[in-house]
Amino acid sequence: MALKMHPSLTVHVGDWLKTEIVEPTGVSVTALAEHFGVSRQALSNLLNGHASLSADMAIRFEKAFAVKADTLLRMQTSYELAQARAHERDIKVERFDRAA
């Protein structure tokens, strides 16, 4: 039996990056966006939880801050799955019967 994580235990990876990586370094979003070669808006959307983490952005954080891109992407996936689980009762799909 699989364990289910309570949705309150998941955090958007952007929020985690903001509080644990970006803010402690004291770098501005504008300066970091320039360093990454991305728009300020794209980075801001991620850090404020309004956009998902892409593989490219995960690699940028890995290169700049030595945090594994794989770990960041797993955090993102975990968050998205928790969000979907919160309303899984609304997803109406019957078990697929191959014999039918």
Sequence and secondary structure as in RCSB ss.txt:
>XXXX:A:sequence
MALKMHPSLTVHVGDWLKTEIVEPTGVSVTALAEHFGVSRQALSNLLNGHASLSADMAIRFEKAFAVKADTLLRM
QTSYELAQARAHERDIKVERFDRAA
>XXXX:A:secstr
      GGG   HHHHHIIIIIHHHT  HHHHHHHHTS HHHHHHHHTTSS   HHHHHHHHHHH   HHHHHHH
HHHHHHHHHHTTGGG       TT 
